[in-house]
Amino acid sequence: MSVGKRILVTGANGQLGRELREIASAEWLFTDIEELDICSKVAVRDYLLANGVGTIVNCAAYTNVDRAEEEPEVAKRVNSDAVAMLAEVARECGVKLVHISTDYLFGGEVFNSPIGEDVEPKPLGVYGQTKLMGERAVIESGCRYVILRTAWLYSTYGANFVKTIMRLSVEREELRVVNDQIGTPTYARDLALVIRDICECSVEVEGIYNYTNEGAISWYDFASAIVEIAGHNCRVVPCTTAEYGAKAARPTYSVLDKQKIRGVIRRDIPHWRASLEECIKRMAQL
Ligand SMILES: NC(=O)c1ccc[n+]([C@@H]2O[C@H](COP(=O)([O-])OP(=O)(O)OC[C@H]3O[C@@H](n4cnc5c(N)ncnc54)[C@H](OP(=O)(O)O)[C@@H]3O)[C@@H](O)[C@H]2O)c1
């Protein structure tokens, strides 16, 4: 019914959205909640039709994993109800939906090797549960979609683990960081490049895909590398998840298998350490 050629990014003031802004051509449109609240069906439909949108990249989400435990209704409204509505409007307007999802879909079942796209998710907390509901709504809507599952996102923008460790390792002499959760950090710039490839690809890409950087480490390993690369003089001490005591439960192992996406992207997947060095270099230039 629509269908234009333009690519709309929602939630574009977040860390992934900001990275997309930096690499996108003038054809792309960027909105966050002030310009376009993804919870408003009328606003979304009007925007798609008025602007000739052919693809939505949904970066809007409720991403505070611990706070989601205290306000599950708010998390559900953005991560599930709004996504269901976006998918419905996308189908009605003939628009493709590229939706970003998470490794926190897992954790309820313990794995020790990379998790493929066809493994049944079992989330541990409200954030993962609401993201899973969002995914299911996209799949059931009948719209053309790509679900991109990623993990441990960081960037020069927004609030994230790298920026927190960079700050705390200057303020403190010692940091305690969890050493029994294994995953893969992902530089949002690398993910943004893959999203651009998928949106601008002449071959139609559809379905669920995992994308993270390469490698598998703990948060402790990650923090140690950040401090080392930044050249900060701070001791990083490993602790257990139980000792740390966060509000939300998190997966002990959530490394995602990237075999499937290797078949559709034409670029190498950078190792987490190389991308971290790149990001810290960019931070120093800002
Ligand atoms: N961060 C991670 O470690 C991580 C890991 C795996 C997957 N992901 C997924 O990757 C995607 C991007 O994450 P991110 O880290 O870039 O998130 P982010 O920095 O939290 O950005 C999300 C953006 O969406 C906006 N937003 C919230 N509700 C909205 C609404 N109703 N309408 C329009 N915009 C709204 C937020 O605004 P406010 O800030 O004002 O709320 C924010 O600007 C999300 O789907 C997330 O679930 C993230």
The ligand as a Gaussian input file, in Angstrom:
#p B3LYP/6-31G(d) Opt

LIG

0 1
 N       22.277000      -2.056000      24.912000
 C       22.582000      -3.338000      24.804000
 O       23.532000      -3.847000      25.435000
 C       21.785000      -4.229000      23.897000
 C       22.123000      -5.597000      23.809000
 C       21.387000      -6.413000      22.951000
 C       20.341000      -5.885000      22.208000
 N       20.025000      -4.559000      22.330000
 C       18.910000      -4.045000      21.537000
 O       19.452000      -3.160000      20.558000
 C       18.496000      -2.122000      20.274000
 C       19.173000      -0.769000      20.398000
 O       19.684000      -0.656000      21.721000
 P       20.411000       0.657000      22.232000
 O       21.437000       0.208000      23.211000
 O       20.788000       1.541000      21.098000
 O       19.206000       1.318000      23.058000
 P       19.111000       2.751000      23.713000
 O       20.451000       3.422000      23.666000
 O       18.429000       2.568000      25.025000
 O       18.158000       3.524000      22.695000
 C       16.787000       3.264000      22.590000
 C       16.132000       4.543000      22.143000
 O       14.726000       4.304000      21.981000
 C       14.041000       5.412000      22.534000
 N       12.653000       5.086000      22.855000
 C       12.146000       4.546000      23.991000
 N       10.807000       4.444000      23.908000
 C       10.458000       4.928000      22.683000
 C        9.216000       5.104000      22.017000
 N        8.047000       4.779000      22.597000
 N        9.221000       5.624000      20.766000
 C       10.386000       5.987000      20.164000
 N       11.592000       5.857000      20.756000
 C       11.638000       5.337000      22.005000
 C       14.880000       5.735000      23.752000
 O       14.535000       6.998000      24.302000
 P       14.762000       7.216000      25.905000
 O       16.237000       7.069000      26.139000
 O       14.236000       8.602000      26.098000
 O       13.958000       6.137000      26.590000
 C       16.274000       5.678000      23.160000
 O       16.633000       6.884000      22.518000
 C       17.335000      -2.356000      21.240000
 O       16.342000      -3.072000      20.569000
 C       17.928000      -3.228000      22.329000
 O       16.934000      -4.034000      22.944000
 C       20.722000      -3.716000      23.139000

